[in-house]
Amino acid sequence: MLILSACGNNAGNLKFKTTKKAAVWSNSLVEFRTDMDSNDKRNDLPTFQASVMLNGKKEELKQDNTALGYGASAPQGMSGLYAPPRGATSAQILSMTPEQLVVHLHYDKWNILETGVALDKQVTLYSGNPVMKVIDYYIGDFDLLNVSAGLPIGYNGSVSKIENGYSILYNNGISAIIIMPEVENMTVDKGSGNVFLKKQIMPNQPLYYYVGLSEQGTDFLLEQLAKIM
């Protein structure tokens, strides 16, 4: 059963809305969205799509619409990603003020090598800040799970290693960062066109990471990240 919050909620420049196909959270600089559990099967994996305000207009990023998109996560093994097959099954606001928006996304249990795993994801977006904080809680009958969070490299994107993560400069001039403070393994996967940050977690252990997008460059994104860490 699909459980949605109210169709639209605003606090200052922070906004959250849901439809039958997607949950969307945004501020004046960036917008993120994820597919809901619907019949829309455009993507083979649930991804985070994104848009950035560029010269006063919203530009949808289309560097890559596969894998994990702009900051989603999934268990990863020898056979690749074991992502939930159909996206989030519920989306709701945990808290909302003019300063920050906290959204809860739930992904129903799916099978990973005969083990059932569910995911509760908490996303925090801040007013006037292009960086969001993500906390994942993977739940299931497993001892340890390898989880990756990712970003697309895009067409002719330039990848740079930064502390605990990567930055990417896309060919449209937009930069992206992904940082996992307790990252254990970092991979640039040119075959799939993505970068991955990996950590091994126990059931219900919080996994923290940060994702940001802006036309103002990596240094600006790191400055904005420092404000929320």
Secondary structure, 3 states (H helix, E strand, C coil): CCEECCCEEEECCEEEEECCCEEEEECCCEEEEEEECCCCCCCCCCCEEEEEEECCEEEECCCCCCCCECCCEEEEECCEECCCCCCECEEEEEEECCCEEEEEEEEEEEEECCEEEEEEEEEEEECCCCEEEEEEEEEECCCCEEEEEEEECCCCCEEEEECCEEEEECCCCCEEEEECCCCCEEEEECCCCEEEEEEEECCCCCEEEEEEEECCCHHHHHHHHHHHC
